[in-house]
Amino acid sequence: MNTLQAKNLLGRILISAIFIYSIPGKIINFEQTIHMIESKNIPPTLAPFLLCSAIICLIFGSIFFISGFKQKLGASLLLIFIVPTTFIFHFFPFHLKSILMNAGIIGGLILGLNKSGVRTLKDLFFIQKINRP
């Protein structure tokens, strides 16, 4: 792993840290999270589906984004989670600090859409082709 790869990996880990941190709470406190979603005028029949979708986006988005394998897909899944979440939970009532923090994360994910991560599983595990004479 060269220095550039290490910096990119560290950046992807730091951007994903907040998402990874939130996954266990959403799973452990599933019913409470559903009630919180419903409190934002989301229909009770839709709230569990949205929460399950959010958990799936967080898990797979974080894995793909951090690994660099399918990095654009990972960034897209995390964006699918964070953009609507920001609007639903932080605009009404208006939480400027949360909106700005999420905007920074969104910016990092947008940069992640432009960067190409590893292209194959061999690249992911740093398997180098050895040239033999």
C-alpha positions as CSV (number, residue, x, y, z in Angstrom):
1,M,0.0,0.0,0.0
2,N,1.5,3.3,-1.0
3,T,1.1,6.6,0.8
4,L,-1.7,7.8,-1.5
5,Q,-3.7,4.6,-1.0
6,A,-3.2,4.9,2.8
7,K,-4.4,8.5,2.8
8,N,-7.5,7.6,0.7
9,L,-8.3,4.7,3.0
10,L,-8.0,6.8,6.1
11,G,-10.2,9.5,4.6
12,R,-12.9,6.9,3.7
13,I,-12.7,5.5,7.2
14,L,-13.1,8.9,8.8
15,I,-16.0,9.9,6.6
16,S,-17.8,6.5,7.3
17,A,-17.2,6.6,11.0
18,I,-20.4,8.4,11.8
19,F,-22.4,6.0,9.8
20,I,-20.8,2.9,11.3
21,Y,-21.4,4.4,14.8
22,S,-25.1,4.8,14.1
23,I,-25.8,1.3,12.9
24,P,-26.0,-0.6,16.3
25,G,-28.3,2.1,17.8
26,K,-30.8,1.8,15.0
27,I,-30.8,-2.0,15.3
28,I,-30.9,-2.2,19.1
29,N,-33.5,0.6,19.5
30,F,-35.5,-0.4,16.4
31,E,-39.0,0.4,17.9
32,Q,-37.9,3.7,19.4
33,T,-36.3,4.7,16.1
34,I,-39.5,3.9,14.3
35,H,-41.5,6.1,16.8
36,M,-39.0,8.9,16.2
37,I,-39.5,8.6,12.4
38,E,-43.2,8.5,12.8
39,S,-43.0,11.7,14.9
40,K,-41.8,13.5,11.7
41,N,-45.2,12.8,10.0
42,I,-44.0,9.7,8.3
43,P,-46.9,7.2,8.0
44,P,-46.6,4.3,10.5
45,T,-46.8,1.7,7.8
46,L,-43.8,3.3,6.0
47,A,-41.5,3.9,9.0
48,P,-40.3,0.3,9.4
49,F,-39.5,0.0,5.7
50,L,-37.6,3.3,5.8
51,L,-35.6,2.2,8.8
52,C,-34.7,-1.2,7.3
53,S,-33.7,0.5,4.1
54,A,-31.6,3.0,6.1
55,I,-29.8,0.2,8.0
56,I,-29.1,-1.6,4.7
57,C,-27.8,1.6,3.1
58,L,-25.6,2.2,6.1
59,I,-24.1,-1.3,6.3
60,F,-23.4,-1.9,2.6
61,G,-22.6,1.8,1.9
62,S,-20.0,1.8,4.6
63,I,-18.4,-1.5,3.6
64,F,-18.2,-0.5,-0.1
65,F,-17.0,3.0,0.6
66,I,-14.3,2.0,3.1
67,S,-13.0,-0.9,1.1
68,G,-12.8,1.1,-2.1
69,F,-14.4,-1.8,-3.9
70,K,-17.6,-0.4,-5.5
71,Q,-16.7,2.9,-3.8
72,K,-19.1,4.9,-6.0
73,L,-21.9,2.6,-5.0
74,G,-21.0,2.9,-1.4
75,A,-20.9,6.7,-1.6
76,S,-24.3,6.6,-3.4
77,L,-25.9,4.4,-0.7
78,L,-24.6,6.7,2.1
79,L,-25.9,9.7,0.2
80,I,-29.3,8.1,-0.2
81,F,-29.3,7.8,3.5
82,I,-27.9,11.2,4.6
83,V,-29.6,13.6,2.3
84,P,-33.2,12.8,3.1
85,T,-32.3,12.3,6.8
86,T,-30.9,15.8,6.9
87,F,-34.0,17.3,5.4
88,I,-36.5,15.3,7.5
89,F,-34.7,15.6,10.9
90,H,-32.7,18.8,10.8
91,F,-34.7,21.4,8.8
92,F,-37.9,21.3,10.9
93,P,-37.0,22.4,13.5
94,F,-33.9,24.1,12.0
95,H,-30.6,22.7,13.5
96,L,-27.9,24.7,11.8
97,K,-25.0,22.9,13.4
98,S,-26.3,19.5,12.3
99,I,-27.1,20.7,8.8
100,L,-23.6,22.0,8.4
101,M,-22.0,18.9,9.7
102,N,-24.1,16.7,7.4
103,A,-23.2,19.1,4.5
104,G,-19.6,18.4,5.2
105,I,-20.1,14.7,5.1
106,I,-22.2,15.0,2.0
107,G,-19.2,16.9,0.4
108,G,-16.8,14.2,1.3
109,L,-19.2,11.6,-0.2
110,I,-19.5,13.6,-3.4
111,L,-15.7,13.6,-3.6
112,G,-15.8,9.9,-3.1
113,L,-18.1,9.6,-6.1
114,N,-15.3,11.2,-8.2
115,K,-12.5,9.0,-6.9
116,S,-12.1,5.6,-8.3
117,G,-11.4,3.0,-5.6
118,V,-10.0,-0.4,-6.1
119,R,-11.3,-2.1,-9.3
120,T,-10.9,-5.8,-8.4
121,L,-10.8,-7.9,-5.3
122,K,-7.1,-8.5,-5.9
123,D,-6.6,-4.8,-5.6
124,L,-8.6,-4.8,-2.4
125,F,-6.3,-7.3,-0.8
126,F,-3.2,-5.7,-2.3
127,I,-2.3,-8.8,-4.3
128,Q,0.4,-7.8,-6.8
129,K,1.1,-9.7,-9.9
130,I,4.7,-10.9,-9.8
131,N,6.6,-10.6,-13.0
132,R,8.7,-13.6,-13.6
133,P,11.5,-13.8,-16.1
